[in-house]
Amino acid sequence: MLGTAVLFLSLFIMTAKAYPDTFPNRVDTWISRIDSFTGKGDANTIIKLNEQKLQSQQVGWLAKVLVKV
């Protein structure tokens, strides 16, 4: 059962990569997310994402303080 699922998933990915214009998909997005999660992505992109996460945390903290006031 699991082998069949893996087979169909790999066929789907190969088909989507072979015919990107005729087969709309999100495979490229999935692959880039997996690469960034595993650390295989572009170093500048990873740094920018980390900075954005930090900024959103700081803004969230500031918003909590301002709402309480």
CHARMM-style PDB file with segment names, atoms N, HN, CA, C and O in Angstrom:
ATOM      1  N   MET     1       0.824  -1.190   0.000  1.00  0.00      PROA
ATOM      2  CA  MET     1       0.000   0.000   0.000  1.00  0.00      PROA
ATOM      3  C   MET     1       0.871   1.258   0.000  1.00  0.00      PROA
ATOM      4  O   MET     1       0.661   2.171  -0.799  1.00  0.00      PROA
ATOM      5  N   LEU     2       1.850   1.293   0.906  1.00  0.00      PROA
ATOM      6  HN  LEU     2       2.021   0.551   1.555  1.00  0.00      PROA
ATOM      7  CA  LEU     2       2.738   2.451   0.974  1.00  0.00      PROA
ATOM      8  C   LEU     2       3.581   2.559  -0.289  1.00  0.00      PROA
ATOM      9  O   LEU     2       3.830   3.657  -0.788  1.00  0.00      PROA
ATOM     10  N   GLY     3       4.017   1.415  -0.799  1.00  0.00      PROA
ATOM     11  HN  GLY     3       3.815   0.523  -0.394  1.00  0.00      PROA
ATOM     12  CA  GLY     3       4.813   1.405  -2.027  1.00  0.00      PROA
ATOM     13  C   GLY     3       4.039   1.960  -3.211  1.00  0.00      PROA
ATOM     14  O   GLY     3       4.596   2.669  -4.049  1.00  0.00      PROA
ATOM     15  N   THR     4       2.761   1.638  -3.277  1.00  0.00      PROA
ATOM     16  HN  THR     4       2.308   1.062  -2.596  1.00  0.00      PROA
ATOM     17  CA  THR     4       1.912   2.148  -4.353  1.00  0.00      PROA
ATOM     18  C   THR     4       1.753   3.658  -4.238  1.00  0.00      PROA
ATOM     19  O   THR     4       1.788   4.362  -5.247  1.00  0.00      PROA
ATOM     20  N   ALA     5       1.583   4.155  -3.036  1.00  0.00      PROA
ATOM     21  HN  ALA     5       1.555   3.583  -2.217  1.00  0.00      PROA
ATOM     22  CA  ALA     5       1.451   5.600  -2.826  1.00  0.00      PROA
ATOM     23  C   ALA     5       2.732   6.323  -3.226  1.00  0.00      PROA
ATOM     24  O   ALA     5       2.683   7.373  -3.867  1.00  0.00      PROA
ATOM     25  N   VAL     6       3.866   5.768  -2.851  1.00  0.00      PROA
ATOM     26  HN  VAL     6       3.906   4.916  -2.330  1.00  0.00      PROA
ATOM     27  CA  VAL     6       5.153   6.374  -3.212  1.00  0.00      PROA
ATOM     28  C   VAL     6       5.336   6.354  -4.725  1.00  0.00      PROA
ATOM     29  O   VAL     6       5.826   7.323  -5.305  1.00  0.00      PROA
ATOM     30  N   LEU     7       4.947   5.260  -5.365  1.00  0.00      PROA
ATOM     31  HN  LEU     7       4.549   4.473  -4.894  1.00  0.00      PROA
ATOM     32  CA  LEU     7       5.054   5.149  -6.818  1.00  0.00      PROA
ATOM     33  C   LEU     7       4.212   6.214  -7.508  1.00  0.00      PROA
ATOM     34  O   LEU     7       4.697   6.896  -8.411  1.00  0.00      PROA
ATOM     35  N   PHE     8       2.952   6.364  -7.093  1.00  0.00      PROA
ATOM     36  HN  PHE     8       2.558   5.809  -6.360  1.00  0.00      PROA
ATOM     37  CA  PHE     8       2.086   7.363  -7.709  1.00  0.00      PROA
ATOM     38  C   PHE     8       2.562   8.786  -7.421  1.00  0.00      PROA
ATOM     39  O   PHE     8       2.460   9.656  -8.286  1.00  0.00      PROA
ATOM     40  N   LEU     9       3.070   9.028  -6.240  1.00  0.00      PROA
ATOM     41  HN  LEU     9       3.153   8.322  -5.537  1.00  0.00      PROA
ATOM     42  CA  LEU     9       3.594  10.353  -5.920  1.00  0.00      PROA
ATOM     43  C   LEU     9       4.806  10.679  -6.779  1.00  0.00      PROA
ATOM     44  O   LEU     9       4.925  11.795  -7.283  1.00  0.00      PROA
ATOM     45  N   SER    10       5.701   9.723  -6.948  1.00  0.00      PROA
ATOM     46  HN  SER    10       5.604   8.816  -6.539  1.00  0.00      PROA
ATOM     47  CA  SER    10       6.884   9.968  -7.776  1.00  0.00      PROA
ATOM     48  C   SER    10       6.494  10.151  -9.239  1.00  0.00      PROA
ATOM     49  O   SER    10       7.085  10.984  -9.926  1.00  0.00      PROA
ATOM     50  N   LEU    11       5.518   9.395  -9.730  1.00  0.00      PROA
ATOM     51  HN  LEU    11       5.038   8.719  -9.172  1.00  0.00      PROA
ATOM     52  CA  LEU    11       5.038   9.593 -11.102  1.00  0.00      PROA
ATOM     53  C   LEU    11       4.406  10.969 -11.271  1.00  0.00      PROA
ATOM     54  O   LEU    11       4.604  11.623 -12.296  1.00  0.00      PROA
ATOM     55  N   PHE    12       3.655  11.406 -10.280  1.00  0.00      PROA
ATOM     56  HN  PHE    12       3.494  10.875  -9.448  1.00  0.00      PROA
ATOM     57  CA  PHE    12       3.045  12.738 -10.325  1.00  0.00      PROA
ATOM     58  C   PHE    12       4.113  13.822 -10.392  1.00  0.00      PROA
ATOM     59  O   PHE    12       4.011  14.751 -11.193  1.00  0.00      PROA
ATOM     60  N   ILE    13       5.133  13.703  -9.553  1.00  0.00      PROA
ATOM     61  HN  ILE    13       5.216  12.949  -8.902  1.00  0.00      PROA
ATOM     62  CA  ILE    13       6.195  14.711  -9.522  1.00  0.00      PROA
ATOM     63  C   ILE    13       6.967  14.717 -10.835  1.00  0.00      PROA
ATOM     64  O   ILE    13       7.261  15.785 -11.373  1.00  0.00      PROA
ATOM     65  N   MET    14       7.299  13.543 -11.357  1.00  0.00      PROA
ATOM     66  HN  MET    14       7.061  12.675 -10.921  1.00  0.00      PROA
ATOM     67  CA  MET    14       8.040  13.484 -12.621  1.00  0.00      PROA
ATOM     68  C   MET    14       7.213  14.049 -13.772  1.00  0.00      PROA
ATOM     69  O   MET    14       7.753  14.748 -14.630  1.00  0.00      PROA
ATOM     70  N   THR    15       5.928  13.762 -13.805  1.00  0.00      PROA
ATOM     71  HN  THR    15       5.489  13.194 -13.108  1.00  0.00      PROA
ATOM     72  CA  THR    15       5.061  14.292 -14.853  1.00  0.00      PROA
ATOM     73  C   THR    15       4.932  15.808 -14.733  1.00  0.00      PROA
ATOM     74  O   THR    15       4.971  16.518 -15.738  1.00  0.00      PROA
ATOM     75  N   ALA    16       4.783  16.295 -13.527  1.00  0.00      PROA
ATOM     76  HN  ALA    16       4.752  15.719 -12.710  1.00  0.00      PROA
ATOM     77  CA  ALA    16       4.652  17.739 -13.312  1.00  0.00      PROA
ATOM     78  C   ALA    16       5.932  18.472 -13.690  1.00  0.00      PROA
ATOM     79  O   ALA    16       5.873  19.580 -14.225  1.00  0.00      PROA
ATOM     80  N   LYS    17       7.092  17.869 -13.420  1.00  0.00      PROA
ATOM     81  HN  LYS    17       7.140  16.969 -12.986  1.00  0.00      PROA
ATOM     82  CA  LYS    17       8.361  18.498 -13.784  1.00  0.00      PROA
ATOM     83  C   LYS    17       8.605  18.427 -15.289  1.00  0.00      PROA
ATOM     84  O   LYS    17       9.218  19.332 -15.854  1.00  0.00      PROA
ATOM     85  N   ALA    18       8.134  17.363 -15.948  1.00  0.00      PROA
ATOM     86  HN  ALA    18       7.635  16.628 -15.489  1.00  0.00      PROA
ATOM     87  CA  ALA    18       8.353  17.197 -17.380  1.00  0.00      PROA
ATOM     88  C   ALA    18       7.465  18.130 -18.209  1.00  0.00      PROA
ATOM     89  O   ALA    18       7.889  18.617 -19.257  1.00  0.00      PROA
ATOM     90  N   TYR    19       6.245  18.378 -17.747  1.00  0.00      PROA
ATOM     91  HN  TYR    19       5.901  17.981 -16.896  1.00  0.00      PROA
ATOM     92  CA  TYR    19       5.294  19.206 -18.483  1.00  0.00      PROA
ATOM     93  C   TYR    19       4.748  20.310 -17.586  1.00  0.00      PROA
ATOM     94  O   TYR    19       3.582  20.262 -17.193  1.00  0.00      PROA
ATOM     95  N   PRO    20       5.570  21.303 -17.256  1.00  0.00      PROA
ATOM     96  CA  PRO    20       5.114  22.330 -16.305  1.00  0.00      PROA
ATOM     97  C   PRO    20       4.034  23.256 -16.864  1.00  0.00      PROA
ATOM     98  O   PRO    20       3.197  23.747 -16.107  1.00  0.00      PROA
ATOM     99  N   ASP    21       4.039  23.505 -18.186  1.00  0.00      PROA
ATOM    100  HN  ASP    21       4.719  23.107 -18.801  1.00  0.00      PROA
ATOM    101  CA  ASP    21       3.062  24.437 -18.751  1.00  0.00      PROA
ATOM    102  C   ASP    21       1.687  23.811 -18.934  1.00  0.00      PROA
ATOM    103  O   ASP    21       0.667  24.477 -18.759  1.00  0.00      PROA
ATOM    104  N   THR    22       1.662  22.543 -19.282  1.00  0.00      PROA
ATOM    105  HN  THR    22       2.491  22.001 -19.423  1.00  0.00      PROA
ATOM    106  CA  THR    22       0.379  21.890 -19.541  1.00  0.00      PROA
ATOM    107  C   THR    22      -0.229  21.260 -18.299  1.00  0.00      PROA
ATOM    108  O   THR    22      -1.397  20.871 -18.300  1.00  0.00      PROA
ATOM    109  N   PHE    23       0.560  21.160 -17.243  1.00  0.00      PROA
ATOM    110  HN  PHE    23       1.509  21.476 -17.242  1.00  0.00      PROA
ATOM    111  CA  PHE    23       0.097  20.494 -16.026  1.00  0.00      PROA
ATOM    112  C   PHE    23       0.321  21.431 -14.851  1.00  0.00      PROA
ATOM    113  O   PHE    23       1.357  21.348 -14.191  1.00  0.00      PROA
ATOM    114  N   PRO    24      -0.647  22.342 -14.568  1.00  0.00      PROA
ATOM    115  CA  PRO    24      -0.444  23.290 -13.470  1.00  0.00      PROA
ATOM    116  C   PRO    24      -0.292  22.556 -12.141  1.00  0.00      PROA
ATOM    117  O   PRO    24      -1.046  21.632 -11.835  1.00  0.00      PROA
ATOM    118  N   ASN    25       0.681  22.980 -11.371  1.00  0.00      PROA
ATOM    119  HN  ASN    25       1.293  23.730 -11.619  1.00  0.00      PROA
ATOM    120  CA  ASN    25       0.956  22.257 -10.130  1.00  0.00      PROA
ATOM    121  C   ASN    25       1.651  23.159  -9.125  1.00  0.00      PROA
ATOM    122  O   ASN    25       1.943  24.322  -9.405  1.00  0.00      PROA
ATOM    123  N   ARG    26       1.905  22.613  -7.975  1.00  0.00      PROA
ATOM    124  HN  ARG    26       1.668  21.668  -7.747  1.00  0.00      PROA
ATOM    125  CA  ARG    26       2.611  23.306  -6.906  1.00  0.00      PROA
ATOM    126  C   ARG    26       3.886  22.565  -6.521  1.00  0.00      PROA
ATOM    127  O   ARG    26       4.446  22.799  -5.450  1.00  0.00      PROA
ATOM    128  N   VAL    27       4.340  21.676  -7.390  1.00  0.00      PROA
ATOM    129  HN  VAL    27       3.885  21.486  -8.260  1.00  0.00      PROA
ATOM    130  CA  VAL    27       5.486  20.832  -7.075  1.00  0.00      PROA
ATOM    131  C   VAL    27       6.738  21.667  -6.840  1.00  0.00      PROA
ATOM    132  O   VAL    27       7.502  21.387  -5.916  1.00  0.00      PROA
ATOM    133  N   ASP    28       6.958  22.697  -7.669  1.00  0.00      PROA
ATOM    134  HN  ASP    28       6.337  22.925  -8.419  1.00  0.00      PROA
ATOM    135  CA  ASP    28       8.144  23.538  -7.486  1.00  0.00      PROA
ATOM    136  C   ASP    28       8.130  24.226  -6.125  1.00  0.00      PROA
ATOM    137  O   ASP    28       9.172  24.356  -5.482  1.00  0.00      PROA
ATOM    138  N   THR    29       6.965  24.663  -5.689  1.00  0.00      PROA
ATOM    139  HN  THR    29       6.118  24.558  -6.211  1.00  0.00      PROA
ATOM    140  CA  THR    29       6.851  25.277  -4.370  1.00  0.00      PROA
ATOM    141  C   THR    29       7.166  24.271  -3.279  1.00  0.00      PROA
ATOM    142  O   THR    29       7.875  24.591  -2.324  1.00  0.00      PROA
ATOM    143  N   TRP    30       6.650  23.064  -3.412  1.00  0.00      PROA
ATOM    144  HN  TRP    30       6.074  22.805  -4.187  1.00  0.00      PROA
ATOM    145  CA  TRP    30       6.916  22.019  -2.416  1.00  0.00      PROA
ATOM    146  C   TRP    30       8.402  21.706  -2.342  1.00  0.00      PROA
ATOM    147  O   TRP    30       8.965  21.568  -1.256  1.00  0.00      PROA
ATOM    148  N   ILE    31       9.038  21.594  -3.519  1.00  0.00      PROA
ATOM    149  HN  ILE    31       8.581  21.707  -4.401  1.00  0.00      PROA
ATOM    150  CA  ILE    31      10.464  21.257  -3.555  1.00  0.00      PROA
ATOM    151  C   ILE    31      11.291  22.371  -2.932  1.00  0.00      PROA
ATOM    152  O   ILE    31      12.229  22.094  -2.185  1.00  0.00      PROA
ATOM    153  N   SER    32      10.961  23.633  -3.225  1.00  0.00      PROA
ATOM    154  HN  SER    32      10.199  23.858  -3.833  1.00  0.00      PROA
ATOM    155  CA  SER    32      11.723  24.738  -2.641  1.00  0.00      PROA
ATOM    156  C   SER    32      11.527  24.809  -1.131  1.00  0.00      PROA
ATOM    157  O   SER    32      12.462  25.143  -0.402  1.00  0.00      PROA
ATOM    158  N   ARG    33      10.333  24.503  -0.658  1.00  0.00      PROA
ATOM    159  HN  ARG    33       9.574  24.232  -1.250  1.00  0.00      PROA
ATOM    160  CA  ARG    33      10.098  24.503   0.794  1.00  0.00      PROA
ATOM    161  C   ARG    33      10.873  23.391   1.477  1.00  0.00      PROA
ATOM    162  O   ARG    33      11.428  23.592   2.557  1.00  0.00      PROA
ATOM    163  N   ILE    34      10.914  22.221   0.856  1.00  0.00      PROA
ATOM    164  HN  ILE    34      10.463  22.058  -0.022  1.00  0.00      PROA
ATOM    165  CA  ILE    34      11.681  21.109   1.422  1.00  0.00      PROA
ATOM    166  C   ILE    34      13.164  21.444   1.426  1.00  0.00      PROA
ATOM    167  O   ILE    34      13.862  21.158   2.399  1.00  0.00      PROA
ATOM    168  N   ASP    35      13.655  22.053   0.339  1.00  0.00      PROA
ATOM    169  HN  ASP    35      13.088  22.285  -0.451  1.00  0.00      PROA
ATOM    170  CA  ASP    35      15.067  22.439   0.282  1.00  0.00      PROA
ATOM    171  C   ASP    35      15.408  23.465   1.350  1.00  0.00      PROA
ATOM    172  O   ASP    35      16.455  23.369   1.989  1.00  0.00      PROA
ATOM    173  N   SER    36      14.538  24.444   1.550  1.00  0.00      PROA
ATOM    174  HN  SER    36      13.687  24.522   1.031  1.00  0.00      PROA
ATOM    175  CA  SER    36      14.833  25.452   2.576  1.00  0.00      PROA
ATOM    176  C   SER    36      14.739  24.862   3.974  1.00  0.00      PROA
ATOM    177  O   SER    36      15.478  25.275   4.868  1.00  0.00      PROA
ATOM    178  N   PHE    37      13.843  23.902   4.178  1.00  0.00      PROA
ATOM    179  HN  PHE    37      13.243  23.566   3.452  1.00  0.00      PROA
ATOM    180  CA  PHE    37      13.713  23.263   5.492  1.00  0.00      PROA
ATOM    181  C   PHE    37      14.932  22.411   5.819  1.00  0.00      PROA
ATOM    182  O   PHE    37      15.386  22.380   6.963  1.00  0.00      PROA
ATOM    183  N   THR    38      15.458  21.722   4.813  1.00  0.00      PROA
ATOM    184  HN  THR    38      15.089  21.748   3.884  1.00  0.00      PROA
ATOM    185  CA  THR    38      16.608  20.852   5.040  1.00  0.00      PROA
ATOM    186  C   THR    38      17.923  21.605   4.978  1.00  0.00      PROA
ATOM    187  O   THR    38      18.973  21.021   5.247  1.00  0.00      PROA
ATOM    188  N   GLY    39      17.897  22.891   4.628  1.00  0.00      PROA
ATOM    189  HN  GLY    39      17.044  23.365   4.409  1.00  0.00      PROA
ATOM    190  CA  GLY    39      19.123  23.681   4.588  1.00  0.00      PROA
ATOM    191  C   GLY    39      19.824  23.635   3.250  1.00  0.00      PROA
ATOM    192  O   GLY    39      20.956  24.106   3.135  1.00  0.00      PROA
ATOM    193  N   LYS    40      19.183  23.077   2.232  1.00  0.00      PROA
ATOM    194  HN  LYS    40      18.264  22.694   2.325  1.00  0.00      PROA
ATOM    195  CA  LYS    40      19.792  22.988   0.911  1.00  0.00      PROA
ATOM    196  C   LYS    40      19.471  24.204   0.055  1.00  0.00      PROA
ATOM    197  O   LYS    40      19.964  24.315  -1.068  1.00  0.00      PROA
ATOM    198  N   GLY    41      18.663  25.106   0.562  1.00  0.00      PROA
ATOM    199  HN  GLY    41      18.263  25.016   1.474  1.00  0.00      PROA
ATOM    200  CA  GLY    41      18.269  26.280  -0.200  1.00  0.00      PROA
ATOM    201  C   GLY    41      19.381  27.312  -0.265  1.00  0.00      PROA
ATOM    202  O   GLY    41      20.455  27.130   0.309  1.00  0.00      PROA
ATOM    203  N   ASP    42      19.108  28.385  -0.966  1.00  0.00      PROA
ATOM    204  HN  ASP    42      18.236  28.533  -1.432  1.00  0.00      PROA
ATOM    205  CA  ASP    42      20.050  29.484  -1.106  1.00  0.00      PROA
ATOM    206  C   ASP    42      20.278  30.135   0.257  1.00  0.00      PROA
ATOM    207  O   ASP    42      19.327  30.404   0.990  1.00  0.00      PROA
ATOM    208  N   ALA    43      21.536  30.383   0.588  1.00  0.00      PROA
ATOM    209  HN  ALA    43      22.309  30.165  -0.008  1.00  0.00      PROA
ATOM    210  CA  ALA    43      21.872  30.926   1.909  1.00  0.00      PROA
ATOM    211  C   ALA    43      21.247  32.302   2.119  1.00  0.00      PROA
ATOM    212  O   ALA    43      20.775  32.599   3.216  1.00  0.00      PROA
ATOM    213  N   ASN    44      21.236  33.145   1.090  1.00  0.00      PROA
ATOM    214  HN  ASN    44      21.619  32.904   0.199  1.00  0.00      PROA
ATOM    215  CA  ASN    44      20.650  34.480   1.229  1.00  0.00      PROA
ATOM    216  C   ASN    44      19.152  34.401   1.488  1.00  0.00      PROA
ATOM    217  O   ASN    44      18.613  35.175   2.279  1.00  0.00      PROA
ATOM    218  N   THR    45      18.489  33.477   0.831  1.00  0.00      PROA
ATOM    219  HN  THR    45      18.927  32.848   0.189  1.00  0.00      PROA
ATOM    220  CA  THR    45      17.054  33.311   1.037  1.00  0.00      PROA
ATOM    221  C   THR    45      16.760  32.860   2.456  1.00  0.00      PROA
ATOM    222  O   THR    45      15.820  33.346   3.085  1.00  0.00      PROA
ATOM    223  N   ILE    46      17.557  31.938   2.959  1.00  0.00      PROA
ATOM    224  HN  ILE    46      18.321  31.543   2.448  1.00  0.00      PROA
ATOM    225  CA  ILE    46      17.360  31.444   4.320  1.00  0.00      PROA
ATOM    226  C   ILE    46      17.589  32.563   5.328  1.00  0.00      PROA
ATOM    227  O   ILE    46      16.845  32.683   6.301  1.00  0.00      PROA
ATOM    228  N   ILE    47      18.614  33.383   5.102  1.00  0.00      PROA
ATOM    229  HN  ILE    47      19.219  33.286   4.311  1.00  0.00      PROA
ATOM    230  CA  ILE    47      18.895  34.505   6.000  1.00  0.00      PROA
ATOM    231  C   ILE    47      17.734  35.499   5.977  1.00  0.00      PROA
ATOM    232  O   ILE    47      17.312  35.984   7.027  1.00  0.00      PROA
ATOM    233  N   LYS    48      17.218  35.803   4.785  1.00  0.00      PROA
ATOM    234  HN  LYS    48      17.561  35.409   3.932  1.00  0.00      PROA
ATOM    235  CA  LYS    48      16.097  36.736   4.680  1.00  0.00      PROA
ATOM    236  C   LYS    48      14.856  36.198   5.388  1.00  0.00      PROA
ATOM    237  O   LYS    48      14.143  36.948   6.054  1.00  0.00      PROA
ATOM    238  N   LEU    49      14.600  34.901   5.242  1.00  0.00      PROA
ATOM    239  HN  LEU    49      15.180  34.292   4.700  1.00  0.00      PROA
ATOM    240  CA  LEU    49      13.450  34.316   5.923  1.00  0.00      PROA
ATOM    241  C   LEU    49      13.599  34.401   7.432  1.00  0.00      PROA
ATOM    242  O   LEU    49      12.635  34.697   8.139  1.00  0.00      PROA
ATOM    243  N   ASN    50      14.800  34.142   7.927  1.00  0.00      PROA
ATOM    244  HN  ASN    50      15.583  33.901   7.352  1.00  0.00      PROA
ATOM    245  CA  ASN    50      15.031  34.230   9.370  1.00  0.00      PROA
ATOM    246  C   ASN    50      14.862  35.659   9.869  1.00  0.00      PROA
ATOM    247  O   ASN    50      14.316  35.878  10.950  1.00  0.00      PROA
ATOM    248  N   GLU    51      15.330  36.644   9.080  1.00  0.00      PROA
ATOM    249  HN  GLU    51      15.773  36.466   8.202  1.00  0.00      PROA
ATOM    250  CA  GLU    51      15.155  38.042   9.467  1.00  0.00      PROA
ATOM    251  C   GLU    51      13.677  38.418   9.486  1.00  0.00      PROA
ATOM    252  O   GLU    51      13.233  39.141  10.378  1.00  0.00      PROA
ATOM    253  N   GLN    52      12.916  37.933   8.509  1.00  0.00      PROA
ATOM    254  HN  GLN    52      13.278  37.346   7.785  1.00  0.00      PROA
ATOM    255  CA  GLN    52      11.487  38.228   8.471  1.00  0.00      PROA
ATOM    256  C   GLN    52      10.763  37.617   9.663  1.00  0.00      PROA
ATOM    257  O   GLN    52       9.864  38.235  10.234  1.00  0.00      PROA
ATOM    258  N   LYS    53      11.153  36.414  10.033  1.00  0.00      PROA
ATOM    259  HN  LYS    53      11.883  35.912   9.570  1.00  0.00      PROA
ATOM    260  CA  LYS    53      10.546  35.781  11.204  1.00  0.00      PROA
ATOM    261  C   LYS    53      10.833  36.590  12.461  1.00  0.00      PROA
ATOM    262  O   LYS    53       9.945  36.791  13.289  1.00  0.00      PROA
ATOM    263  N   LEU    54      12.065  37.054  12.603  1.00  0.00      PROA
ATOM    264  HN  LEU    54      12.786  36.892  11.930  1.00  0.00      PROA
ATOM    265  CA  LEU    54      12.442  37.847  13.766  1.00  0.00      PROA
ATOM    266  C   LEU    54      11.666  39.160  13.798  1.00  0.00      PROA
ATOM    267  O   LEU    54      11.183  39.572  14.852  1.00  0.00      PROA
ATOM    268  N   GLN    55      11.548  39.817  12.643  1.00  0.00      PROA
ATOM    269  HN  GLN    55      11.941  39.483  11.787  1.00  0.00      PROA
ATOM    270  CA  GLN    55      10.813  41.075  12.592  1.00  0.00      PROA
ATOM    271  C   GLN    55       9.341  40.875  12.930  1.00  0.00      PROA
ATOM    272  O   GLN    55       8.747  41.696  13.630  1.00  0.00      PROA
ATOM    273  N   SER    56       8.758  39.800  12.442  1.00  0.00      PROA
ATOM    274  HN  SER    56       9.241  39.134  11.874  1.00  0.00      PROA
ATOM    275  CA  SER    56       7.343  39.570  12.746  1.00  0.00      PROA
ATOM    276  C   SER    56       7.148  39.279  14.228  1.00  0.00      PROA
ATOM    277  O   SER    56       6.126  39.654  14.802  1.00  0.00      PROA
ATOM    278  N   GLN    57       8.114  38.617  14.851  1.00  0.00      PROA
ATOM    279  HN  GLN    57       8.945  38.312  14.384  1.00  0.00      PROA
ATOM    280  CA  GLN    57       8.018  38.372  16.286  1.00  0.00      PROA
ATOM    281  C   GLN    57       8.134  39.681  17.055  1.00  0.00      PROA
ATOM    282  O   GLN    57       7.424  39.885  18.040  1.00  0.00      PROA
ATOM    283  N   GLN    58       9.022  40.569  16.615  1.00  0.00      PROA
ATOM    284  HN  GLN    58       9.598  40.403  15.815  1.00  0.00      PROA
ATOM    285  CA  GLN    58       9.190  41.846  17.299  1.00  0.00      PROA
ATOM    286  C   GLN    58       7.946  42.709  17.133  1.00  0.00      PROA
ATOM    287  O   GLN    58       7.514  43.360  18.085  1.00  0.00      PROA
ATOM    288  N   VAL    59       7.372  42.721  15.953  1.00  0.00      PROA
ATOM    289  HN  VAL    59       7.723  42.192  15.180  1.00  0.00      PROA
ATOM    290  CA  VAL    59       6.162  43.504  15.721  1.00  0.00      PROA
ATOM    291  C   VAL    59       5.011  42.929  16.534  1.00  0.00      PROA
ATOM    292  O   VAL    59       4.202  43.679  17.079  1.00  0.00      PROA
ATOM    293  N   GLY    60       4.931  41.611  16.620  1.00  0.00      PROA
ATOM    294  HN  GLY    60       5.589  41.001  16.177  1.00  0.00      PROA
ATOM    295  CA  GLY    60       3.889  40.983  17.423  1.00  0.00      PROA
ATOM    296  C   GLY    60       3.999  41.370  18.879  1.00  0.00      PROA
ATOM    297  O   GLY    60       2.986  41.621  19.531  1.00  0.00      PROA
ATOM    298  N   TRP    61       5.211  41.424  19.400  1.00  0.00      PROA
ATOM    299  HN  TRP    61       6.035  41.221  18.870  1.00  0.00      PROA
ATOM    300  CA  TRP    61       5.450  41.821  20.784  1.00  0.00      PROA
ATOM    301  C   TRP    61       5.039  43.275  20.980  1.00  0.00      PROA
ATOM    302  O   TRP    61       4.391  43.611  21.971  1.00  0.00      PROA
ATOM    303  N   LEU    62       5.418  44.143  20.030  1.00  0.00      PROA
ATOM    304  HN  LEU    62       5.944  43.870  19.225  1.00  0.00      PROA
ATOM    305  CA  LEU    62       5.075  45.556  20.128  1.00  0.00      PROA
ATOM    306  C   LEU    62       3.558  45.741  20.069  1.00  0.00      PROA
ATOM    307  O   LEU    62       3.003  46.555  20.807  1.00  0.00      PROA
ATOM    308  N   ALA    63       2.901  45.003  19.211  1.00  0.00      PROA
ATOM    309  HN  ALA    63       3.351  44.342  18.611  1.00  0.00      PROA
ATOM    310  CA  ALA    63       1.445  45.114  19.109  1.00  0.00      PROA
ATOM    311  C   ALA    63       0.772  44.698  20.407  1.00  0.00      PROA
ATOM    312  O   ALA    63      -0.211  45.314  20.818  1.00  0.00      PROA
ATOM    313  N   LYS    64       1.284  43.668  21.054  1.00  0.00      PROA
ATOM    314  HN  LYS    64       2.083  43.168  20.721  1.00  0.00      PROA
ATOM    315  CA  LYS    64       0.713  43.237  22.328  1.00  0.00      PROA
ATOM    316  C   LYS    64       0.869  44.318  23.388  1.00  0.00      PROA
ATOM    317  O   LYS    64      -0.042  44.545  24.184  1.00  0.00      PROA
ATOM    318  N   VAL    65       2.021  44.987  23.403  1.00  0.00      PROA
ATOM    319  HN  VAL    65       2.761  44.803  22.757  1.00  0.00      PROA
ATOM    320  CA  VAL    65       2.264  46.048  24.385  1.00  0.00      PROA
ATOM    321  C   VAL    65       1.343  47.234  24.114  1.00  0.00      PROA
ATOM    322  O   VAL    65       0.767  47.796  25.045  1.00  0.00      PROA
ATOM    323  N   LEU    66       1.200  47.617  22.848  1.00  0.00      PROA
ATOM    324  HN  LEU    66       1.668  47.160  22.091  1.00  0.00      PROA
ATOM    325  CA  LEU    66       0.374  48.769  22.513  1.00  0.00      PROA
ATOM    326  C   LEU    66      -1.106  48.501  22.767  1.00  0.00      PROA
ATOM    327  O   LEU    66      -1.836  49.414  23.152  1.00  0.00      PROA
ATOM    328  N   VAL    67      -1.554  47.293  22.565  1.00  0.00      PROA
ATOM    329  HN  VAL    67      -0.961  46.551  22.253  1.00  0.00      PROA
ATOM    330  CA  VAL    67      -2.961  46.972  22.793  1.00  0.00      PROA
ATOM    331  C   VAL    67      -3.281  47.025  24.280  1.00  0.00      PROA
ATOM    332  O   VAL    67      -4.376  47.441  24.661  1.00  0.00      PROA
ATOM    333  N   LYS    68      -2.346  46.611  25.121  1.00  0.00      PROA
ATOM    334  HN  LYS    68      -1.457  46.273  24.812  1.00  0.00      PROA
ATOM    335  CA  LYS    68      -2.580  46.627  26.566  1.00  0.00      PROA
ATOM    336  C   LYS    68      -2.609  48.043  27.117  1.00  0.00      PROA
ATOM    337  O   LYS    68      -3.219  48.284  28.159  1.00  0.00      PROA
ATOM    338  N   VAL    69      -1.963  48.983  26.440  1.00  0.00      PROA
ATOM    339  HN  VAL    69      -1.468  48.787  25.594  1.00  0.00      PROA
ATOM    340  CA  VAL    69      -1.892  50.356  26.936  1.00  0.00      PROA
ATOM    341  C   VAL    69      -3.117  51.115  26.632  1.00  0.00      PROA
ATOM    342  OT1 VAL    69      -3.217  52.291  26.983  1.00  0.00      PROA
TER     343      VAL     69
END
